[in-house]
Amino acid sequence: MAATAGLLLTLTVGQAGQPAADRAAWLGQRSFGVMVHYLITPLGESAQDRARAFNATVDGFDLVGFMDQLQASGADWLIFTIGQNTGYYCSPNAYLDERAPGHTSERDLLLEIARACRERGIRLIAYLPSEVAAQSEEIHEAFAWNPADQTEFQDRYTRFVAEYGERLGDLMDGWWFDGCYTWDVFPNSTYDWELWFGRARAGNPARIVCFNDGAFCIGNIQPVTPLEDYHAGEVHFLWDGRIAIDHERPPETWMPTGPFIDGVRTHALLPIHSTFEGGRPYIYSDWQLFRWVDDFRAVGGAVTLNLPIDARGHVPDEALDQAARLAVHLGGDA
């Protein structure tokens, strides 16, 4: 996730019109979603040691407990991380396994979660970075990472993305791609959007796709590309202060005036009882959180709450309970 953080000033934007293919309409028709960052950095002296440690951790993920918690939260969709900057991914991938074996888990946790979500009527969005700048030399070689020319990288990496999409098919409802920043090693202006969107929808043409450039943190709410289905919406906090205690103070953050911006569906991702940049978590009272969610949804925006998670797949009770109370507030069954 982006490391930038700062107080978000109150911004308003106009509705720019519904796109012809509104794949993300369901985001605006449901209550809210939950995101968790299940990211494992395995320890070990050798690559083999790290692979064994990684598999042991993924094997210990409590799928039943996690799904019970997810259902209890009342969330209508889940954004789940396959992997990020550690270079390890909690689901096998034939494309990467051929080129850099040992970097994916033997257990197909993503597929298990996808099937469990389908059984419970919960939509699944998968998370991956759109770049590998901070990853190992072995990953760089496998994907042909080359800051001077990322053409080959984009071809290889989107094949890696497509392998997941083709295998999961309609069990995967969306992608949330991180790391699409304006930086020297891979400027977002050099993305081959036709390639990315085509391969991201492999196996399911209705799959929704977004790219995160971290710009919500600094008040820029324009989409990375008008081809996106929904905004990544990375909002770091509702106002300045890690623990919000003033119950009379309304949120001071971006608030849209309609469900679309430049034809892209409005969506915000907010950490509660967690943070995207480390340190003490952001904690809001029910009054503060519910008011902001109510206002955001009232204009057609969709909201995802980022909750903390441990290596076994357990969400802390305090975070889970607040999400469940939000679901009741919104008229859900949690």
N, C-alpha and C positions, 0 to 999 in steps of 0.2 A: 504494500500500500504506500501511497505517497507519505513522505515524512513531514511535509509542510503543514503547519497549523497556524491558525490565527483567528481572531474574532471576525465573524461574518457579519457584515453590515446588512441592514434590511434592504432587500432589492426586490423590485417587482418587474415582471416581464409580461408581455402580451402573448396571447395564444396565436400560434402561427398556422393553425389548420391541421386537420386530421389527414394523415398520409393515405394514399390509395390502398396500401397493404398494411393494415394496422394489426400486425401480429401480436403486439403487446397489449391488446385491448383488455385481456383478462387481468392484467395488473391493476387496472383501474376499477375492475368489477369486484375484486376481493378485498379483504380487510388489510392485511399486512403480511410481510414475510420476515424470515429470520436468516441471518448469515452467520456462519461460524468459520474461523480460521483454524482448521486442523492441519497444522504444519509441524513436521517432525524433523529435527536435526539429529541424525543418529551419530553416536560416538563410536570410536574404534580406531586402532592403529593402522589398519589396512582397509582397502575397499571391500574386501570380503567380510571383515569384522563389522563395518558400517552397514553393509547390506543385511547381515544377519540381525543386527540390532534394529534396523528399520522394520524388517519383517516381523520381528518379535513384538514391536510396538503396535503395528497395524493389526496383527493377529489378536492383540489384546483389546482392540476397540469393541466396546459393548454395544452392538447394533440394536439389540432389543431395548436396552436402557435408553439409548439415544433417541430412538424412534418414539418411545413412550414419552420422553420429555418433550420432543418436538410436537407431538400431538397434544400434549397437555398445555403447551404454550398458546395453542389456538392459531398458529401461523398457517397461512394458506400456501406459502411457497418457501423453499429452502435454497439458499446459495451456499454451496459446499465446495471447499478447496480441494482440488486434486493435488496441487503442489504449487510452490512458489520459488523463492530464491535459494532454498536448500538444495535443489537439484534432485529431490526425491519425490516420487508421485505414488499416491496410495491406490493405484489401479494399474494393472499391466497394460502395456502398449506395444503392439507388435513392431511398430516403426522404430521406437526408441530402443526396445529390447534387443533388436538386431545390431544396433550401432553402439550402444552403451549399456550392456547388461548390468543388472544390479541396482539400477536407479528407479525401478518400479517395484511395487510390492507383489508378492505371489498371490496374496488374497486380493480379490477384486472388490474392494470396499465400495468404490463408486457404483458398481453395478448392483451390489446388495442394497445400498441406500436407495438407488433409483427404483428398484422393485418394491422396496418397503414403502417408499413415498407413493407409488402408484396404488398400492393396496389401501392406503389411507386417504387417497384423494388430495395429496399434496404435490404441487408442481416442483420440479427440480431444475435449478440453474447451476451449472458447473463453473468453477473459477479456475483460471490459469493466468499467468502473466503473458503479455504479448511479446516479451523479450527475455533474454537470459543473461543480461549484462553482469549480474552479481554472482552467477553460478560458476561451477568448476570448469577447468580447462577441458576435461573430458566431455562435458555437456556442450561447451563451445565448439569442440571438434565435431561432435555428433550432428549438430545443427548448422555448422558452417557459419558461426557468428563472426561477422566481419564489419566493424564500424565504418570501414572505407566504402563498402558496398554490400548492402544487406539483401540483395536480390536472391542469392542462393539460400540464405537463412530463411527468408519468407517462404520459399517453396518447400524447404524441408520441414520447417516448424508447422506450417499449415497442414502438411501431410500427417504430422503427429496429432494435430487437433482433429483432423478428419477421421483418424482411426478411432478415436473415442466416439465421435458422433455417429459413424456408421455402425459401430458395435452396439451402442445403446439405442439408436433409432428414436422412436417417439417416447422412450422412457426419459429422455433428456429434453427439457422444454426450453432451455436457453443457455447462453454463455455470458459470463461477466469477465472481460479481459482487462487486466490491470497493466500499468506501466506504459501507457501510450503517451509519453511526455514529449515535450519539445526539448530534446537534448542532443548533444553532438553524436552520441554513439548510435542513435536510431531515431531521428526526428519523425514525429508523426506525419509530417508532410510527405514522407517517402513511402508510406504504407501503400501496398497494392490492394486497394479496398475490394476490388472485384474478386481477387484471389481469396482474401480473408473471409469475406461473407459467403462466397461459394462453398469453401471447405468447412466453414463453421456450421453450415446448414446441411452437411452431408448426413444422410440418413433421416433427416426430418426438415423439409423446407419451411415448416411453420416455426422453427426454432428462433427465439428472439436473441439478439446480439447487441452488446454495448461495449464500448471501450472507455477506460478510465484514464483521464489525463490529470487528475487531481485538482482540476481548476476550480471546482466548487469551493475549495478551501480558501481561495483568494477572490471569490466573488464573480468568477467568470462562469456563466451558466449556459454558454453556447455549446451545442454538441460538438464532439470531435469531428464527426462527419454527419451530414444529413441522411446518410444511409443507415445509421443506427436505428434500432427499433425503440430503444428507451435510453434514458440518461443513466450513466453509472451512478452519479449523484453523491459522490463521496463528501459528506458533511462531517466535519470533525467534532463540532460541539455546537450547542444552541446559543451559548453566550460565554463570555470570558469568565472562567472560574471552573475548576475541576469538580468541585462539589457545589451544586446549585442548591441554595437553601432559602432563597427569597421567594416565597410562594406567591407574592403579589407581582412579581416581575415577569412579564410575558417574554417569550423567546425573541431574541434579536438575531434572526437568521434569514436566509433567502426564503421568500414565500412567493410562489408563482401565482399567476392570475388565470391560468387555464391548464388543461391537460396536455398541451403540446407546446414545444419551443422549436421553431424551424422544422416542424413536422415530426419531431421526435417526442415520444411520450415522456412526460415528466415523472421522474423517480428520484427519491433521496435515500441514501444509505447512512444511517446514524448509529454510532456505537453507544450502547448503554452498558454500564457496569464493565466497560472495557474501553480501549482507546486504540487508535491506529498508529500511534507514535511512541508507545511505551509509557511508563510512569503510572501514576495513580489513575484509576478509572474515572470516567465521567458518570456521575450518578445524579439523576433527576427525580424530583418528587412525582407522584402520579399526576398531580395537577399540572405540573409543567410539561411533562411528556405528553399527556393525553390532549392538552390544549393544542400543542404544536401539531400532533398527528391529526386532530380534528380539522384544524385550519388547512393543513396540507391536502387532506383528502377532500375537503369541501370544494376545492377548485379542480378536482380530478386528478390530483397527484397520487402516486403510489409510494409507500414507505416500506423500507426494509430496516430491521433493527439488527445490528451486529452484537452478538452475545459471546462471552468468553467460553472456551471449551478446554478440557484437559486432554491428556494423551489417551485416556480410556474412553473419551467421547462423552464425558459428563459435563453438563452446564450447571454452574452454581445455582443453588436454590433461589437466592435473592433475585438474580436476573430472570430466571424462569418464571418466578411468581409474578414479577412485574409485567412480563409479557402476557401472562395468563390473565392478569387483571385488565390489561389493555383490550384483550379479546372480548372479555365480558363487557367492558365499556362500549365496545363497538358493536355489541349485539351478538357475539359469538357464543360458543358452547363451552369454552375452556373453564 
